[in-house]
Amino acid sequence: MLAVVLGLGLPIPGCTGGSSAAPKARSTVAAHWVRDVHVPGVVDLTGPRSDGQIVVAASGHLDLLDRSGRLTPFASGDTGYATALGSEPYIALSPAATFGAAGCTFGRDTVYAIEPGTAPGVIRVDTQARRFASLPGVAPNGIAFDDVGRFGYRLLVTAATQSDTVVFAIDCAGRVATITSHAPAVEGGIAVAPASFGSFAGDLIAPDEKSGQVWAISPDGQSRLVARSPLPSGGDIGVESVAFVPPGFGTQWAAYVADRVTPGNAHPGTDSILRMSGNDLAKSGARAGDLIIASEAGAQTIVIRCTSACTTRPIGEGPATSHVEGHVMVAQRAPGDRL
């Protein structure tokens, strides 16, 4: 029986630091990720779309996952989407048909995927796939929409250089602007903070698995430390996947994340979508506006809440073999949903 929620929160004065305690071993927590749907090669997911389906990136292509748990190919065929096997083509879903400026739209339910291969950029996918923007000389490693507006409601992409991170903002016409070329090293699921997230409202929030640091990058290119994760850190170990809990969150919701098979790794993964129930999240104390972060190794999970100050709490974990990638997605479930 689960009886203990770890801690009452680790205060972070001024929202600029975190716990300096040594990482703790896995222990009793309130929330658990469970294996839900087997998806070979799964690396990320986004949505839900307006029809309730989730878009899944797996094995170099895209699928739609419906409420019954059935997978169907999406944008396949000669003009469809495909990318190299073994890459990490993280994806984002345009939230509305009117999302954008410059006399155009991003297109409701349109998927945008980073292309980290030999011709790095962003691919736009509806029923077909086409190159949306090119990002030469960098390796894109994160993607998210600015649905708050401080970045001009543009698509945000992070990319790695030898020592820093470049942050790009791309408008609906595919025009690329550089927000900064010198952000700290980050990689994985990224998200824009809601207006309720203290002094970081509207900033781009991005984790660094190697150091355990969670960064906020503002529209003027400045970087501030949000928190230091109390979880173990390091390559293929530390904080990886993020999401903000949406407005209206309740016990009938659920969180989802990709658990990718990685042969030879200490956490080899299961090629599954993991699910955490809204009931578990609510019992752990998570609420709308909180930042959820899952670690790459074992899906160990923390919640960060920022108001006048920030607190960080471990709340959950997944199967010990989990190898988490991409974004966390938090969505409302309908009655009778298998997922």
Secondary structure as GFF3:
##gff-version 3
##sequence-region A 1 339
A	DSSP	beta_strand	10	12	.	.	.	ID=ss1
A	DSSP	three_ten_helix	13	15	.	.	.	ID=ss2
A	DSSP	beta_strand	31	32	.	.	.	ID=ss3
A	DSSP	beta_strand	34	38	.	.	.	ID=ss4
A	DSSP	beta_strand	42	46	.	.	.	ID=ss5
A	DSSP	beta_strand	54	58	.	.	.	ID=ss6
A	DSSP	beta_strand	61	65	.	.	.	ID=ss7
A	DSSP	beta_strand	71	74	.	.	.	ID=ss8
A	DSSP	beta_strand	91	93	.	.	.	ID=ss9
A	DSSP	beta_strand	111	115	.	.	.	ID=ss10
A	DSSP	beta_strand	121	125	.	.	.	ID=ss11
A	DSSP	beta_strand	129	134	.	.	.	ID=ss12
A	DSSP	beta_strand	139	145	.	.	.	ID=ss13
A	DSSP	beta_strand	155	160	.	.	.	ID=ss14
A	DSSP	beta_strand	165	170	.	.	.	ID=ss15
A	DSSP	beta_strand	176	183	.	.	.	ID=ss16
A	DSSP	beta_strand	191	192	.	.	.	ID=ss17
A	DSSP	three_ten_helix	198	200	.	.	.	ID=ss18
A	DSSP	beta_strand	204	207	.	.	.	ID=ss19
A	DSSP	beta_strand	213	217	.	.	.	ID=ss20
A	DSSP	beta_strand	223	228	.	.	.	ID=ss21
A	DSSP	beta_strand	239	244	.	.	.	ID=ss22
A	DSSP	beta_strand	253	259	.	.	.	ID=ss23
A	DSSP	beta_strand	272	277	.	.	.	ID=ss24
A	DSSP	alpha_helix	278	283	.	.	.	ID=ss25
A	DSSP	beta_strand	291	295	.	.	.	ID=ss26
A	DSSP	beta_strand	301	306	.	.	.	ID=ss27
A	DSSP	beta_strand	310	317	.	.	.	ID=ss28
A	DSSP	beta_strand	324	332	.	.	.	ID=ss29
###
